[in-house]
């Protein structure tokens, strides 16, 4: 699948996330045989938790792939990073919000 995960496992996980209302699935308008996924408001509600996990990884795992610059910004200005991340997600083309294109 190109994501480092077996296609059937990825499909199962995406279906579960869609079923519990964390993501939406839509047909790609440019490639009708493919799908695109976006976060729902429920999924966006997980952003603070995910950022906390990233910060924890930065403190405890030297191999974390997250840039040191981002980790410093996250530690020093978590609220602003959270707001900015949520705003960027909502402005993506396949957002489940009306602001998405």
Number of C-alpha atoms within 10 A of each C-alpha: 10 6 7 7 10 10 12 10 11 14 13 11 12 16 15 13 16 18 11 11 14 18 22 21 16 13 12 13 10 8 9 9 8 10 13 15 16 22 23 18 16 12 16 19 13 13 16 17 12 13 18 15 12 18 21 14 16 20 12 10 10 9 8 14 10 13 9 11 8 14 19 13 13 18 16 11 11 17 12 12 17 18 12 12 16 17 13 12 19 22 16 15 14 20 21 21 16 10 12 14 11
